[in-house]
Each structure stands twice: as structure tokens, then as C-alpha cells.
Amino acid sequence: MDVKKIISNIVDGDFKDVERLIKENPGTVNQINSHSQTFLMAACEQGSTSLIAFLIESGANMDMSDKEGLTALHYAVKSRKIDAVASLVSRGANVNKQDSWGYTPLHRAVRKNYEDVVKVLLSSKGNNILQVTQRNNDGGTPLHLASLHGHTDTAKLLLQQNGTDVRVVDKYGCTPLHLASLHGHTDTAKLLLQQNGTDVRLVDKYGRTPLHLASLYGHTDTAKLLLQQNGTDVMLVDKYGRTPLHLASLYGHTDTAKLLLQQNGTDVRVVDNDGCTPLHHASFHGHTDTAKLLLQQNGTDVRVVTKYGRTPLHLACWDGHTDTAKLLLQQNGTDVRVVTKYGRTPLHLACWDGHTDTAKLLLQQNGIDANKLDKHGDTPLHLAVQKQHYGVVSLMLAQDSVKLDIGNHNKMTPLLEAVSRTHLGIIHKFIIHGANMNAVDNDGNNCLHLSIIKKEIFHSEVEPIPILDECCKELQLDMDRRLSGIVVLSYLASQGASLYHRNDKKVTPLDCIENQHLKEKLKTFLQSLCRWCQEKKATVTLHPCQHTVICQNCCSQLAFKQCPICRQHILRKSGFVCPKSEEEATQAVAESVECPRCREKAVKTVVESIECPRCREKAAQAVAESVVYPRCREKTVKTVVESFESLNLEENRSHSTSKKVEVKQQKVETPKLEEKCLQDVAKLLGVNWQQVGRNLGIRNVDLGIIRYDYPYNTKEQSFQMLHTWYTSCDPEMRTLKTLRKALKEAECFEALQCLPSEEK
């Protein structure tokens, strides 16, 4: 016999074959399918009373259960087949049989709010009396389910039965009133409150009264009803020390909070087990309207700290609720300098969780310390790097007050943290902003050690870094390895990090490279590449440090004062080659000067003429050098800019290798700046546009507006910055000279080439 087919026929309403088959095989009436369903269950689900009667008379077992514990009566109730339910009840089907979830047929009828089915079940008599207080697996009675779902009329039916108890609790300690209040079923709650024995002071396993639950979910009408009852205590605390006002504030139920604040005895100063006031909870979850309401109450204090030392402002900033933080910052007593138990300010927490807008708001406040150290020695910038929040790092680096090279307790600078976490975009940001490439950690490791030791692949190249491709090419590596540790090491070394620095174990970064062929390739590549153009061979040697890091072409165009690797002041440069004779010349540029205040002498850099030893032609080299006087510590700077090129003087002209070049003042006509010039410069600024803007005197707030108005488009950001400067500055400062100076200070040397000559 195909049980599956027969049951399918029953569900489809085809009973003829069923009756015939049962008559022919009476012993098969209780056979089951793969789900343990019987013919009777299918008949009850379909609702055919005649087939039900036939099957029962043929010996069908009414109390057999399927795999989920459902009996035929459960099927009839679930399908709301009222006649089938009545037929089974009248024939003695067990009305108290529970399924796998502990649900009796009455539980299911109440849950679905089948009031007519409930009435039939309640009519059972004799030995098969319905137990209205039977519990399901969660300890809930049918009255609990009626209250939970707000079935008021069904609840009324149950309350009319003998044995129904309004004080019975489920496994969570909830009475029916708790559940009605939890879901805001005010009418059901009102019905329950009319019953003898209902107690508004009973608490669940978490110590919460019905008022706590109504407040937790913002059911203001239900809370209002409960507050009208004798015995309701608005200041009763749960097991976590929280009042109903704490819970309303936690979830931002402003109307409910307002109702609670109108009650006598409500105190906004009460703290829970964690030391949190209602304002702490509202702030942490960004409920600005609720926080505003609480701040209007007498006794609210924005300076109260939790047991971890956090103010409401700390919590608002930690979760990035900028509007709430702004509200708190407007209050008397709010202090951005307060630190937590771990020494962290609100700015630390905003940076830790990557909330750029919140961090920006905090940085605008008086008294903010962007370099504050926590108990681990970490600044806000450290935390942003550790959590790899690129946006926050970019924001912090745009601040003039932020120091790049602070080491924490492990002597890790933010750059070292970025390398340790292999975030290439953040590393690139630090290099652009001039971070110290040779800082070392507690073990003496510099950034090159950290880049190669872990043997990890770097990630998040936010903006293209062309030199990575060049490194791959020179090291003869496949392009799929452009983000490998060895390539990033090459990049870092090309920016000034020392390959020969020994850590505490006397190991250099080169020692960490196992492949000898690759090691030699790396040394050759780094020794020969110009640090600025990354294209030509470095030929000019700086003295006294003797670093060869720049090509002749770049050196002739740039005016820099210190060696980019070791930061020593440059006294002379060698390695210039005459374009005509290809002979090498050396420049000596030091002489003594006298301090105007203390009359002591110091060394000053001047411009010397350079004469080719073969063709006797002269060239000139720009050098800028600061002078510090040993007694009064006054500093002066002398900068002279010349291009290094063959002067192509006539052969019969006499020269002297020791004669100084005199810079004569003469009236020149400065070309007018045009929009096309600004556009050409903008194309080449890249990520340096903000530094150029600051050099031009543009406020950080205006740079921030440009950054957010034109996101991810450095070309447009650059042009808007230049346009802002051009249209807003003093006309006397709107000159090529001003722009040229700003570009030089930001080391945007490629952009400098776009500017027309200062003389016509």
C-alpha cells in the first residue's frame, strides 16, 4: 500500500479510494508515512468529519503523534477545522497531549487566536477535562500566550475557567502581565489588572517589573496604565541596577522617558551597576532627543563618569554619534580632556572606532589635545592606525597640531604600526606627510624589519603608488607580487628607511632577505635610483653625510636644506657633471657669519659658482641652509634659487673658480596667474594638495569642506583649493612667487615645472 499516495489523496479531497483500501486492508489504518503522519491526521487537516468518523470506527488511533509530536487533534486545531475538533473531542481525543514544543491543542488555538476552537476545547468533559494551566517547554500557560499576543477576548475566556492563575510565571519569571506589557498590549494588560492576585511589583528573572518591560520597548500607553496602579515603583531597579528611566533612555523612547520624568520620585542621577546614568545610555546609543530631554532636568550632570571613567561624551564619541556629541559639547561642564580609566579622551575613542565626523567635531574644540597619550602610550592617531581606519588617519594627518612620530610604550610610531598591520594606503599617507622613516621599536626594528619579518602580503593600496611597479620591474618580480613584503621594503627604503640599520639582535633588514640574488638586486636598485623622480640615476652626493640620493636634473631644480635620509644639514654637494665636457665638479658652500645679537659666529651656506675643469664653463647650484647661533639660538635662513645648467658662455670670457655669484636685485615683470595655470598645477598635486593649501594660508576647515565636497577626486580637490586661494587672498599675495613658495615647501617639484618663469 502506498501510504504517501493515500495521504496525498486525502489532502486533495479524494476519499473513495481511501475507504476502499482501508476496508480491504483494515490492519493498515494506522500506517504512517516518512513524517510519521497517519491517515487520520491528514483527514483532520482536511476537515472531513465523515472520513474522520470512518477512520476512527476502523480503528484509527486518535492520540498517535508525528515526528513533531502533533496528534490528529493538533492537526485539526492548526487548520481551524472546528467540526473536526468537535468530532475528536466528543470521541475522547486527548485534549492535553503536548507536541515537541510542549504545546497542547489549547496552546495552539490560543496562539492563533482561534476563539471558536478554544470554546470547543474548553467544552471537553468527563475524564478528558482540559487543563488550562498546563505549561509548554518555556513554562508558559495558554494565558501567557494570549497575553503575549494581545488576544484579549481569548484571555477573557481563559480567565473564566477554574484554575487559571494570573500570578503563574514562565521559565523567565514572567507573569502574563509582564508579557502583555512587554508587547504593549494595553487592553490585555487592563484586563489582567482587573483580576484578583495581579501584582505590578512582581519581577522576572532579571529583576524587571511590568513597568520596566513597557519602558524598555517604549509602550507609553501601557506604562501610563501601570503607573496608575497602587504599588508601582518608578525607581525600582532590576538586577543590573537600572530603573525604568534607564531602559527608556537606553532605547531612545523619548515619550516614555518624558512620562517617567513626570512621576514623583524619578531621579535622573541614579547610576546602574556600571555607573551609568540615563544620560550615559542615551548618549551611547545616539538618542539625541532623549539626551536633550534628560539635559533639561534638574540634577543631570554631564561630568558623571562610569566605573570605567567614561563621561556621556566618551560614550557618544565611542559609537560615533556626532549629533549627540555636539549636543553634549554645548553643555556647561563638558570637558574634552577628561580621560577614562585607561587614559583615553573622547578623541581616542572616536579614532579607535573609526568615526571620522565625530573626530572632526572634537578637533574643533578648545582645549583638545590631539597628541594625548593613553596608559599604553598611544595617541588617537596610534589607535586609528591600529584599527586601520584610513579616513580617520587622513583627518588626523591633515591637522597641524598632530605629531607623526610619537612612540608608544613599545616605541611604535604610527608609521611602524601601519607597517606592522600591512595597510599600504596608511603607510603611503605617512610617507607623504614626512613621517620619520628610521624610527625603531623596542626591539630596535625599523619599518623595513617589520615589512619583511612577517612575510605577509600588504593590502589596501587606496591610491596608486607607481613606484611599486618600478620596484617589481627592477627586482625582476611578477606583478602579482607588487604588494609583497620585499616590494614594500623597496618602496620604504627608497623613501629614506635604512637597509643597514641593525636591530637589538644585530640583524639588518637585508639580513632578513633569504634570496641572495634578490638581495643584490635590491641594493643595486636602491643605490642608483633618484629619490625624487624615481626614474634617473642618483649621481649627486650630499656632504657631510655622503648620501647619494638625487639625480643632477632634480638637484638643479630643487632647493632643500637637509638630507632626506639622515636629516643632516647639507654643507656641500658633489657629483655635478658638465653637460659639455662630462667632467665632474664640486661645490663648496660654507662660510662664517656673525649673529646680529650676540656677535658670535656660525656657519652659513652661500651660493658658489661651479666651474668645469675642462671647458671652464660655469654652473650654479641652489642651496638653502638654516643657521643657528650657539649662544642666543637665533636662527636665520638664506635661500638662493638658481638652475644648474651649463651657462654656455663665450670662450673668450674669463672665469674664476672661487668667485661668488652675486644676486642682483632688478625690477621684473611677474606674469599674471591664469586659470589654466592653476589647472595645470592641480593635475600634479595629488595627495599633497592639502599641505599646499595650508602653505597658502587656507584654513583647515575650508580644506575639509573641499575634501568632503569632492571626495576621492584629488585633481578637483586641488583645483578647488587653488581657486579658493586665488579668489579669497590679498591681491598682493596672488602671485607666482607665493604659489611657487608654497609648492616648494610641500615638495611638489613636478608641479613647479608648470609655472611660467618669474621674469619676462
C-alpha positions, -999 to 999 in steps of 0.1 A, spaced: 0 0 0 14 34 -10 7 54 22 22 86 8 -2 85 -22 -32 77 0 -24 106 24 -19 129 -7 -54 118 -20 -70 126 14 -55 161 15 -68 166 -21 -103 156 -10 -103 121 -27 -118 98 -1 -133 69 -22 -101 50 -28 -91 55 8 -122 39 22 -120 11 -3 -84 4 6 -90 5 43 -119 -19 40 -98 -43 20 -68 -39 44 -83 -30 79 -49 -35 96 -33 -7 77 -54 21 92 -26 33 115 2 31 89 24 62 87 44 80 60 80 92 63 69 121 85 51 97 108 17 111 97 -13 88 98 -45 88 76 -64 103 104 -40 133 107 -45 140 70 -83 137 74 -83 162 103 -61 186 84 -86 184 55 -115 186 79 -137 158 66 -158 146 95 -172 117 76 -137 103 68 -127 110 104 -156 90 117 -149 62 92 -112 60 102 -119 61 140 -145 34 135 -120 14 115 -96 15 145 -75 47 139 -56 58 170 -65 94 178 -35 100 200 -7 89 177 20 116 172 41 125 142 77 134 143 69 169 157 47 154 184 15 166 167 -17 144 172 -48 144 150 -63 170 173 -33 193 169 -38 190 131 -75 198 133 -68 228 156 -39 241 134 -61 240 103 -90 256 123 -114 227 113 -139 233 140 -161 203 132 -131 180 131 -121 194 165 -155 188 179 -157 153 165 -123 143 180 -131 159 214 -165 142 215 -148 108 208 -124 112 236 -92 125 219 -66 136 245 -70 174 247 -39 177 269 -14 159 247 17 180 241 38 183 210 76 186 208 74 222 220 51 214 249 21 229 232 -13 213 238 -41 219 213 -53 247 235 -19 264 234 -20 263 196 -56 276 194 -48 305 218 -16 314 199 -36 316 167 -64 334 184 -90 308 172 -116 318 198 -142 293 184 -117 264 186 -108 275 222 -145 273 232 -148 238 218 -117 226 236 -130 242 268 -162 222 265 -144 188 270 -160 168 298 -156 136 318 -121 122 323 -108 143 294 -110 177 312 -89 204 296 -60 217 319 -59 254 313 -27 259 333 -6 233 315 28 247 306 48 245 274 86 240 272 91 277 281 69 273 311 41 293 295 4 286 301 -23 294 274 -29 326 293 7 336 288 3 331 251 -29 351 250 -12 379 269 19 378 248 0 382 215 -26 406 229 -56 383 223 -78 400 249 -111 381 242 -93 348 243 -76 358 275 -110 366 290 -123 331 281 -94 316 299 -98 338 329 -133 325 333 -120 289 338 -114 274 371 -77 271 379 -65 300 358 -38 318 377 -26 353 368 4 350 391 19 320 375 54 326 359 72 310 330 108 299 329 119 335 326 99 346 356 73 365 336 37 367 346 10 372 319 11 409 328 48 410 321 42 397 286 13 420 278 34 449 290 64 438 270 45 439 237 24 470 246 -10 452 247 -27 478 269 -62 463 267 -49 429 277 -29 444 305 -60 463 317 -80 430 317 -53 413 338 -51 442 362 -88 437 370 -81 402 382 -76 393 418 -40 385 426 -24 405 398 7 423 413 26 450 394 55 446 418 64 410 407 98 408 389 111 384 363 144 366 365 162 398 355 145 417 383 122 436 360 86 446 367 60 450 340 68 488 340 105 480 332 94 460 302 69 486 290 96 513 293 122 491 276 101 488 245 86 523 246 50 513 252 40 547 267 2 539 270 9 507 288 34 524 311 8 550 318 -17 524 328 8 506 351 18 539 367 -18 544 378 -18 512 398 -11 510 435 23 497 443 40 507 411 75 519 419 91 541 393 126 539 410 127 501 414 159 488 399 165 455 381 194 431 386 216 454 366 207 484 388 186 500 361 153 519 366 126 521 340 141 555 330 174 538 323 157 514 300 136 540 282 168 561 277 187 530 265 164 526 235 156 562 229 119 561 239 116 598 245 78 599 251 81 571 276 110 589 293 90 621 295 61 602 312 85 587 337 101 621 344 67 635 353 63 610 382 72 619 417 104 604 428 120 599 394 158 607 398 180 613 367 211 609 389 207 573 398 235 551 384 233 514 374 258 487 383 282 500 356 279 536 370 258 548 341 231 574 344 202 575 319 221 602 301 250 578 296 227 552 279 210 578 257 245 591 246 260 557 240 232 548 216 229 582 199 194 591 211 198 628 208 162 638 215 162 617 247 195 631 258 181 666 252 151 658 274 174 645 302 197 675 300 167 697 307 161 681 341 174 693 374 203 672 386 216 660 352 254 662 352 274 657 321 306 652 342 294 619 359 317 591 350 310 553 348 331 528 367 355 528 337 358 566 339 336 574 308 315 605 306 284 607 284 307 624 258 331 595 258 302 571 250 287 593 223 321 596 206 329 559 210 298 549 190 302 578 165 270 597 174 281 631 162 248 649 168 247 637 203 283 646 209 276 681 195 247 685 220 268 674 249 296 698 239 271 727 242 266 720 279 284 737 307 309 714 323 316 692 293 354 687 290 370 671 260 402 665 281 387 641 306 403 606 304 389 572 312 403 546 334 427 537 306 437 573 300 416 578 268 399 610 258 367 611 237 390 617 207 408 584 214 375 565 214 363 582 182 395 573 164 396 538 179 362 530 163 368 549 131 342 577 134 357 604 112 329 630 116 329 627 153 367 631 154 365 661 132 340 677 156 363 671 186 393 685 168 374 718 165 370 722 203 391 744 225 415 726 247 416 694 226 449 676 228 453 656 196 486 640 209 473 629 243 488 596 254 467 569 270 480 544 295 497 524 267 513 555 254 490 555 223 478 588 208 445 589 190 465 586 157 480 553 170 446 539 177 432 549 143 462 532 126 459 501 148 423 497 138 432 506 102 407 534 98 420 552 67 395 581 69 404 590 104 441 587 98 437 611 68 418 635 90 444 634 118 473 639 94 456 670 80 458 687 114 488 710 120 488 700 157 492 663 152 527 649 157 536 620 135 565 603 152 554 598 188 563 564 201 541 544 225 553 522 253 566 497 227 583 527 209 559 520 180 553 552 160 521 554 139 541 546 108 555 514 124 520 504 135 508 509 99 537 487 85 530 461 112 494 459 101 504 459 64 480 487 54 497 502 24 473 532 20 480 544 55 518 538 51 517 559 19 499 587 38 526 589 65 553 590 39 536 619 21 533 638 53 570 633 62 570 607 89 604 596 103 614 566 82 640 554 106 621 552 139 626 519 157 605 499 181 615 483 215 634 456 197 653 481 175 634 472 144 628 499 118 599 498 93 620 477 69 624 450 95 587 450 102 578 449 65 598 418 58 598 397 90 561 387 89 563 377 52 527 389 47 510 405 17 502 441 21 467 454 13 446 485 8 465 505 -18 440 533 -16 457 555 -42 480 541 -69 517 541 -59 536 539 -93 570 532 -76 557 497 -67 556 488 -104 591 502 -108 603 481 -78 588 449 -93 605 457 -126 639 463 -112 637 433 -88 625 412 -118 594 401 -99 560 392 -113 534 420 -110 513 398 -88 540 403 -61 538 441 -62 522 441 -27 546 416 -12 569 425 17 600 427 -4 585 452 -28 571 473 0 605 472 17 620 486 -15 594 514 -15 601 522 21 639 521 16 636 544 -14 619 569 9 648 570 33 644 540 55 679 524 62 686 490 48 717 488 70 702 496 104 708 468 130 682 459 155 689 447 190 699 413 177 723 430 153 702 420 123 697 444 94 667 443 70 690 429 44 698 400 66 661 391 67 661 385 29 670 349 23 673 351 -15 708 364 -22 701 373 -59 671 394 -48 692 410 -21 718 421 -46 692 434 -70 676 454 -42 709 470 -32 718 480 -67 683 493 -74 681 515 -43 716 528 -46 710 540 -82 675 555 -81 668 592 -76 646 597 -46 625 624 -63 619 614 -99 623 577 -93 635 575 -129 671 587 -133 702 575 -117 712 593 -85 746 610 -91 748 639 -67 764 632 -33 754 653 -3 780 662 23 789 656 51 766 626 52 777 613 18 743 601 8 738 598 -30 700 601 -34 693 626 -62 700 630 -99 716 661 -113 684 672 -130 663 671 -98 691 687 -78 693 716 -102 657 723 -97 651 718 -60 661 739 -30 663 716 0 682 722 32 686 687 47 695 652 35 662 634 30 677 602 46 695 613 77 682 649 80 717 664 83 722 699 71 739 700 37 772 719 35 782 710 0 772 688 -29 794 669 -53 789 648 -84 778 675 -109 787 667 -145 792 693 -171 768 688 -200 796 697 -225 828 680 -212 812 654 -189 838 664 -163 828 663 -126 827 695 -105 824 700 -67 806 728 -49 819 743 -16 793 764 1 803 772 37 814 804 53 811 820 87 786 847 96 781 869 127 750 869 148 734 904 149 725 899 186 754 882 204 781 887 177 791 851 178 799 833 146 781 804 130 783 786 96 762 799 68 755 783 35 761 805 4 759 800 -33 792 793 -50 799 792 -87 810 758 -101 835 757 -129 840 728 -151 877 719 -151 879 711 -188 857 736 -207 859 763 -179 821 769 -182 803 778 -150 771 765 -135 752 775 -103 735 754 -77 707 764 -53 713 757 -16 692 767 14 706 765 48 694 775 83 718 790 107 716 785 145 738 808 166 754 789 195 747 814 223 713 831 216 699 802 195 686 827 169 680 811 135 683 826 101 677 811 67 694 820 35 679 806 3 690 812 -32 675 795 -62 693 790 -94 691 764 -121 720 741 -126 729 741 -162 757 750 -185 759 787 -189 773 784 -225 794 815 -220 817 827 -248 851 810 -249 870 843 -246 852 851 -214 874 847 -183 862 829 -152 873 823 -117 865 791 -97 864 809 -64 843 840 -73 810 841 -56 778 846 -76 762 879 -67 724 880 -68 714 915 -80 680 930 -75 663 941 -106 628 950 -114 610 921 -131 575 919 -145 556 890 -130 533 871 -153 496 872 -144 483 839 -129 456 824 -151 430 797 -145 448 774 -170 480 776 -149 460 767 -118 445 737 -136 479 725 -148 493 727 -112 462 710 -99 468 679 -121 501 673 -104 495 679 -67 479 646 -59 476 639 -22 498 669 -14 471 694 -22 461 699 15 497 708 25 500 732 -4 467 748 8 480 752 43 511 768 30 489 792 10 471 802 43 439 783 37 422 773 69 419 736 77 381 739 80 380 752 44 402 724 32 379 699 50 349 713 32 367 709 -2 377 673 8 341 663 16 325 682 -13 348 664 -39 356 630 -23 382 607 -40 390 633 -67 424 648 -58 425 667 -91 393 685 -85 402 690 -48 435 705 -58 418 729 -83 391 740 -58 418 746 -32 438 768 -57 407 786 -68 398 793 -31 432 808 -26 431 828 -58 397 844 -51 400 850 -14 436 861 -7 450 896 -7 457 906 -43 492 915 -34 498 879 -24 482 865 -55 515 860 -73 536 833 -89 561 839 -61 536 830 -34 524 799 -52 560 788 -61 570 791 -24 540 770 -13 548 743 -38 585 742 -28 576 739 9 553 710 1 580 695 -21 557 694 -51 586 698 -75 568 684 -106 540 710 -102 567 737 -100 576 730 -136 541 740 -147 547 776 -136 559 802 -161 592 819 -154 590 848 -130 607 871 -154 596 881 -189 
